[in-house]
Amino acid sequence: MNIFQLIRDRIAAVIGVVFFSILICFCGIAFTFFFAPQQAIEATRISNLPYMDAGTVTSAAPGTDLLVTAWLAGNAPLVEADAFVAYTLETWDVTPGTSSDEGETEPNGTWETVEQVIPDLTLDLNGQTVHLLSAPSVSFSGPLHEQVVRGNGVEEAQYDGAWLPEGSQRYRGFFDGDLLTVLGKKASTGGIIPEKMFAGDRVAFEQSEKDTAKGLLIAGISMMVCAPIFLVLGGLGAIFGRARGRGGFSRRF
């Protein structure tokens, strides 16, 4: 390898390390000082909302924030193969593994959202009916029901301890009869426009929101701590790393 090419490659590697370290640091700052506090404020707001019954929902003015815990009741399944009455459909996308001088990496799979289906639903709130209105996009959380339909793709990646082919589909959502905590707003036509749907009671929902804020804070601090460590170790590796190339490094230049 030409010495000048080697120098250029190592300068480029150092620049890449510096850029990536700065990116990690900025992400850590954003998580620590923006996303985590915003989530903490949201968790506090949710905790401060009063307990509500069907009468409260009915008498609330349009646009009022509502938080209710009730049972899904009287809703027909939307999926023939299962009992989902509201669900998110995702497809399994696989990035093939790579092989290099540094070793091999396994294929990586990610779930990509295809659609979310939330029709008008009815809730049983202490023996009284509350209507949950259809919404284009709602945050699902909690221990949701899950159904995976295997695809027939060539590439595979590990999911939940097993190899899953690309093109597989995953349904995640709610069954009729589930206990559901809903955060939303009172609609002008009556009922609730959902913003968040949690599989469980209010106590678990509030704790989940607090845990999310704590997780964002920990992630942000971890990224800020790791950024200088990566900068030093990555920089040293870029500067003093072994030269690669056919025949290695040539002393004649």
Sequence and secondary structure as in RCSB ss.txt:
>XXXX:A:sequence
MNIFQLIRDRIAAVIGVVFFSILICFCGIAFTFFFAPQQAIEATRISNLPYMDAGTVTSAAPGTDLLVTAWLAGN
APLVEADAFVAYTLETWDVTPGTSSDEGETEPNGTWETVEQVIPDLTLDLNGQTVHLLSAPSVSFSGPLHEQVVR
GNGVEEAQYDGAWLPEGSQRYRGFFDGDLLTVLGKKASTGGIIPEKMFAGDRVAFEQSEKDTAKGLLIAGISMMV
CAPIFLVLGGLGAIFGRARGRGGFSRRF
>XXXX:A:secstr
  HHHHHHHHHHHHHHHHHHHHHHHHHHHHIIIIIHHHHHHHHHHHHHS    HHHHHHS TT EEEEEEEE S 
  S TTS EEEEEEEEEEEE   EETTEE   EEEEEEEEEE   EEEEETTEEEEE   S  EEESS EEEEE 
   S EEEETTEEEETT EEEEEEETT EEEEEEEE TTSSEEEEEEEES HHHHHHHHHHHHHHHHHHHHHHHH
HHHHHHHHHHHHHHHS   STT   S  
